[in-house]
Amino acid sequence: MSHTTRIESLETQVRTLKRMLFGAFGLVLVGALLGWATPQTPPDVLRSKRVEILGDNGTPVVVLEASRVFGGADQDPRFAGKLILLSDDGKQIASLGSGDFGGGSLGINNKDSMPVVALGSSINGGGSAYVNNSAGKTSAAISSSPTGAGWLTVNGKEGNRVVALGVRPDGGNVITWALDATTITSRQPSLK
């Protein structure tokens, strides 16, 4: 075999190997693109004890969590769900909670994470609403019980009770005024 024939043979083999290599590379590329473009089906259920949604600065702005709560001294610990909304600087703005014990809560805070409004329901069917001043002291409150009793209170800036209006479970009412250090109470029996 002459040199020219050998060189032509080698050049043909190199061209064939190049074509095979580019063909194999093309198949791998097409396969990768098809795999990437195929839509993935999301799972039907996502399970986690805590989920955080992050803001642009990487801090959580929404938190969903299951936390352990205690319903009282005579009850076993239970789990409750909670949704917390946070500002960009990590301060709590609002929260919504509920538990398997039947109670629930909604809290709204000011810019300093101090509670301003709190709504709640209890395990036995009562409910309450509180409005706080900027120092976190209760300014006004409304509460009820499953027995039919209920209260409306208005407090001073330090959280001290100034006026309280109430209804007893038997239907009678109670009115209380606190003037300085003196408390005046009026009780009226039920009108049966």
Secondary structure, DSSP 8 states (H G I E B T S, - for coil): --HHHHHHHHHHHHHHHHHHHHHHHHHHHHHHHHHHHS-----S----SEEEEE-TTSSEEEEEEEEEEE--TTS-EEEEEEEEEE-TTS-EEEEEEEETTS-EEEEEE-TTS-EEEEEEE-TTS-EEEEEE-TTS-EEEEEEE-TTS-EEEEEE-TTS-EEEEEEE-TTS-EEEEEEETTEEEEEEE----
